[in-house]
């Protein structure tokens, strides 16, 4: 009976394909994670090209280490890139509505109605009021605006 051995060698082009696939996944997914894995695969491809005799186990180890270093490095570095804004409610549109007044576009019946603020119609909750009544935004629960009659 002949012994069939396991003789597998990763070539540099395997790592290039992995790098391209991870870059493609980065394009299709939200966030900023797979690009670091793709960069690690690209550097591993260069290492495999320079040292073709490196075993596949060592190549995988290089990839794992580079992946960990790049991802952890990014997560530590990205906090330094936060841009402070003078507007505390920037990108929090619902919070920008608090305290504003508007007119009901539809009556509030059984506690629910609609309000138009600028170019957007919001669902609202509050005491039953007729359409056209001036109201003030007093709260926000998800995408539902809580209102009261404007005094």
N, C-alpha and C positions, 0 to 999 in steps of 0.2 A: 504494500500500500504506500503510495507516495504522499509526502507531506506537502500540503498546499499552504504556503506561507502568506502572510499579510505584507505585501510590499506596495505601499501607497506613498506617493510623493506629491505634495502640493507644489505647483509651479507658480511663478509670479503672476501669470495671466489669470489663474484662479482668483487671486486676491484682487486683481483689477476688475474682474467681473463682479465680485462681491462689492467692491467700492462703488461701481456704477449702479448696481441694484439698490444699495443703501441710499445713494444720492437720489435715485428715482423715488424711493419710498419717502424720502424727506420732502420731495416736491408734492407728493400726494397726501401727506398727513400734516395736521397742524402741529405747531411746536417747533422746537429746534433741537432735536435729539439725534436723529439718524445720521445727520451730516457728520457728527463727531465719530460715529462708528465707521462711516465711509472714509473719513480721513485716516482713521487707524488702519483700515484695510489697504488704503493707498500706500501708506508708509510701510506696512508689512510687505506689500508687493515690491517696493524698492529694496527692502532688506533681502527678500527672497531672490531678487535679481542680482544683487551684489554678492550674496552668499548662497549659491544654488545648492550646496551640499547640506544646508541646514535641514534637519529632520522636520517632518510635518508637526510633530509635537511641540518643537521649539517655535515654529512659526505661529501656531495657535496660541502659545504662551505669549509671544510678542504682541499678537493682535489683542489678546485679552488685557494685557498690561497697558498698551496704548489706548485701548477703548476706555478703560477705567480712568486713566490719567486725563484723557481729553474731556470726558463727560464730567468728572468731578471738578476739573479745572474750569470748565465753562460755568458750572453752577456756582462756583465761588466767585468768578470774575463778573458774571452778569449782574450781580447786585451793585457793583460799582458803576454800571452803565445806566442806572435808573435816572431818568431826567425828571427833576422836580418841576412842578407846575404851580403857578400862582392860583390856578383855579382848582380847588379841592374836589369839585364835582366833575371834572373833565372825564369824559367817557363813562359817566354814570348819569345818563339822561334822566332817569326817574328822579334822582335826588335834586336835579336842577328844577324840577316842577314844584317842589315844596314851597308853600307860601304864595304861589302865583294864583291869580284869579282868572276865571274864564267863564264862558256862557255855556250852559248845557245844550248840546246839539240834539239830544233826545231826552225825554223826561226820565226821571228816576222813578221806577215803579217796582214795588216790592224790594226796595233797597239797591236796585241795579239800574244803571243807565249808561249814557255815553257823553263824553265831553270832548270838545275840540280845542286843542291847545296848539297854536301856530299851525303847522301843516299836518298834524297827526290827530287821529281820533283815538281816544283812550276809553277803555271801559272804566266805569267809576261806581263807587258804592257810597251811600249816604242816605239821609232821610228822603222820603218821597218828595220830589219837587217837579214843577212843570218845566217843559222845554223852554229855553230862553232865560231861565233864572241864572243870575250871576252867582257863582260859587267860588270858594277858595280851596285850594289843595292843602290838606292837613296831614296826609300820610300816604304811604305807598306800601302795597303788599304784592310783591312780584310785579306783574304788569297791570295791576288794578290800582287805580288812583282813588284814594279816600277823600271825599269832599264834604264841606258844610256850606250852608247858605252864607253868602257874603254879607257882612253887617254894614 
